[in-house]
């Protein structure tokens, strides 16, 4: 709770802190983290209160399904941004794979495929410029591995499909991505999947694109990894001296997703 509230507090500042926002939370499932009873109104209210945020009920929802929560969370955030008068959505992911029960289970059953960690990451998303500094969420796409006829995700086809959906959603022609941020571990299968995905048409003009893997710093932090990838992309956009466009690649055991974030100045 404290980790998530701190991330929210740091993500929202300036004039935006005085306005009513949406709040979407990605969290572990109750089966994974027994101390987390739900991501209902009580938890969302406590997070908003501790972070001193004004939130609107119509733009608030929690998703407690671990690493896959980001897919439903981003779809919900996108719908709210399109259909409501809220200026922005604060997307939060928080999880810990180093609590005693989860770490013990991982060690006993061999569930840990990479170094376990913990993190809370928050990013403010909007589809229209608000303060001129927050990134714009201009495109989102997702694919389900079981429905794409892909026998192995290593082929990159599912990820390419998600990226193509995001490009179409953003109504882009020949996008130039300046950064790509991935929530994967950087293990050999992940890198092979990304290598194949980069041969897809959306990357034809992104010859100077840089790739980043937050996992190298945090370890695997479950439900926080997707939001952390987007927060890292937003940070890189904010530090860019010129208009930038970043691609956030999101993964779970059954899905692949892609979110396109762009500088307010370059998209207004």
N, C-alpha and C positions, 0 to 999 in steps of 0.2 A: 504493500500500500504506500509506504513512504517513498519507495523508489519511483513508483509511477507518478505520485503527486509531484515529486521534484522534477521529473522530466516534463510534465505538463507546465509547471511554473516557469521553467526555463524556455519552453517553446513559445509561449504567448507573452508578448510585452507590448509596450507602446499603446497606441490608440486601440488596437485590437483587444487589449486586456479589459477595456471598458465596455466592449460590445458583447451581445449575446451570441454564443457560438454553439455549434454542435459538438458532441463528444462521442467518439466511437472507440471501443476498447477491445483489444485482442488479448485473450488470457488463456491459461491452461484449462483443461477440463477438470471438473470436480473429481473425476477418477484419478487424474494425475496429481492434483494438488488438493488434498482433502480439506485444507484450511480455507480454501476458496469455495464457499458454498454456492455462489452464483455470480453472474455479472449483471444482476438486475438493478433496479432503481436505487436500492440502498447503497450498493458499491459505487455506482456512478456518482451519486450524490456526495458520498464521502470523498471521492477523488476530487470532484469539482470544488468542494468546500476547502480541502486542504491546499489545493493549488490556487485558491481565491479566484475562481473562474465563474463567469455568468454563463450558464448553459440553458438551452431550450430543450424541453422534453421531446419535442417533435424531431429533434436532430440528435437524439442520444440513443445508443444501443450498445450492448455488450455481446461479444461472441466468445464463448468458452469452448473452443475446440482445438486448442494448441496451435501447431504450425499452420494448419489449414484455415484458421480463423480469419486471416488476412483477406481471403478470397471473398467471403461474405461481407466482411467489414468494408472493403473498398467498393464493392458493388452498392452497398447501402449508402456510403458516403457520396458516391457519384450521383445516385438518385436524389439525395437530399440537396446537393449543390445545384442540381438542375431544376428541381421542382419547388424549392422553398426560397424564402427571402433571406435566409441566413448568409452572412458574408463569408463564412469559412467553417471548416470542420477540423477539429483537432483529433488526429488519429494516434492512439496510444497502444503500444504493445508492451506487455510486461510478463516476465516469466523467469523461473529459476530452476535449473536442472541440478543444482547443488544442495538443495534441501536434503536432509538426512534420508527421508523415505525414498525419494526419487533416485538419489545417487546410489543408495543401497540396492534398489531394484535393478538399476542399470548394470551394476557390477555383478549381481547374482545371475541375471538372465542374459547378459551380453547385449543389452539394448544400446549401449553407448557406441555409436559409430565414429564419434570424434570427441574432442575434449568438451566436457559439459561446462556451461557457464551460466551467468545470469545477466539480465539487462532490462532496462526500461528505455523506450525510445518514443518520442512524440514528434509529430510533424504537423504543421498547420497547412491544410490544403484548401484551395479555392479555385473557381473557374473564371473569376473576374478579378482584376487588380483591386486590392483593398488598401494596403499601406505602401505598395510599390516594392516591397522586399520579400514577401512570401512567394513561394513557387506556385505555379498554376498546374493543376492536374488537368491535362488536356486530352489524355487518351488512356484507355484501359481495355485490356483483353485477357481472356482466360480460356484455357482448354482443359478438358478432362482426358487423361491418358487412355482410359478404357473406351472412350467414344471416338478416338482418332485412328484406331486401327494400328497404333504404334506398339510393336512387340517389346521394344526397349526404349526408354527415354534417352539413352545415349545417342540415338540417331539425331536428336535435336529437332525433329519434326514438330513435336508438341510445342516446344518453346517458340519455334519460328511461327507457328500458327497463332500463338498468343500475341507475339509482337506484331504480326500483320493485322490482327484485330485492333490492337491499340493504335497503330498507324492510321487505319481506316476510321476509327472512332475520332481521332484528332484531325481528320481530313487533311492529312499531310501528303505531299507528293515529293518523293526523294528526300526524306528527313536527313539531317546531319546531326548525329548524336555526338556530343562532346565528351560525355561520360556514360559508362555503364556500371551499375552497382548491382551485385548479385548477393542473394542471401544464402548461397550454397557454401559448402565447407571447403571447396577448393581441392577435394580429393580427385583422383584420376578420372573416375566416371563423370564427375561434375565438369571437369575441364574439357573432357572429350565432347560432352553434350554442348557446351558453350562454343567449342571450336567449330562443330558442325553448324550450330545456329548462326554463327557469324558469316557463314557462306550464303545466307538468305538474302533476298533482294532488299529488305529494309536497311541493310548495312552497306549498300553499294557506295554511298557518298561519305561514309563515316570513317575515312582513312586515318584520321588523327585521334580517334576515340581512345580514351583511357579506361581501364577496367579496375574495379575496386571490390574487395571482399572483406566486409566488416568482421566476418567470422574469425579472421586471423587475429583480431584483437580481443574479441569477447569470448570466443568459443561458441558452441551451439547453445543458444538461449531460447529454443522452442518458439513460443508464440510471439516473442519479441523480434524475431529475425526479419520478418517481412517489413514491419514498420521501421526497423533499424536501417534496412537497405534504403527505404524511401527518405528517411531522415538524413542519411549520409548523402544521398543524391541532392536533397534540398540544400544541405550545407555547401556542397561543391558548387551548386548554382549560385548561391549567395556570395561565394568568394571569387567567382569568375569576373574578370574585368570587363567582359563583353557579354551580350546575350548568349545564354547557353541552353542546351536541351539535354536532359539526362534520361536514361532508360533504366528503370528498376526492374530486375528480373526476380520473380518470386516463385518459390517451389514448395510443394508438399509431396507426400508419397503418391498421390493420385492426380495432382493438378500442376499446371504451369501457368504463370501469369506474367503480364507485362504492363507497367505503368509508365507513361511518358509525362515528365515534369519539365516545365519551361520557365524561363525568367519572365517576370511580369512585364518588364520593359520590352522584351522581345516578342511578346504575344498580345499586347494590348491593342 
